[in-house]
């Protein structure tokens, strides 16, 4: 398959993600999902369905039984985020951002990709076999991303180490991954988790993807109306997140001596747009949430065109 054919295939793979985002947008506009509905739906998705997705994708995953493989996957997640942050800082320097005028917020917002809620549905569409290990590898990879965001990300935004807390490791997804890895490494999942429980976890986990992406669409609708758009932020965000960061992250995926499955996860992570999390962190720790939110929104829309191209280029590079 040549580069152009690969781009066409990956373009088809990402369409369901944007369709669900669009459905969330439309549901909010037509008042099918009201603001009062969003919190309980999000809680159900994040506290019930998402941990079930994590566990169901890790139980019985033979590749994760190797602690070294798991460590490589998590390290690749951390390294990819560091490469994205470096790309964002370089872009911020080119556009002459300064401390106090958005340098720290931009570095985090353009540097951190939407490593969960955007990557999960893409993995689900691209790797459709029931026994495919890629979803479990993604969850382990994202441990490194979470650590990067809640350590290096907080240091960048707050300007010091004071905001880092051990509580970052008590987040639901991380607890789910830790439990899944313990069961996989010891082999206890073969004996402690009967088939009906696995099926229940899988059924609930299958709800996590559409619910999370749907709520992401409703949040984008509400946020879009409050934004004061800046051509400088728009252009620098697109260049930093959708051009410089993917190029550097693909180079890292090509150079690292890791298994092919981890390389493929890294390529998908490189291509996806900015996350919503930096806007929440910026709001809590004195950054500029409007800037971060603007980057998240614009890169999400523009990535509809860039994402399949970067995926095609990345898979071609490691083939």
Secondary structure by P-SEA (a helix, b strand, c coil): ccaaaaaaaaaaaaaaaaaaaaaaaaaaaaccccccaaaaaaaaacccaaaaaaaaacccccccccaaaaaaaaaaaaaaaaaaaaaaaaaaaaacccccccaaaaaaaaacccccaaaaaaaaaaccccccaaaaaaaaaaaaaaaaaaaaaaaaaacccccccccccccaaaaaaaaaaaaaaaccccccccaaaaaaaaaaaaaaaaaaaaaaaaaaaaaaaaccccaaaaaaaaaacccaaaaaaaaaaacccccaaaaaaaaaaacccccaaaaaaaaaccccaaaaaaaaaaaaaaccccaaaaaaaaaaaac
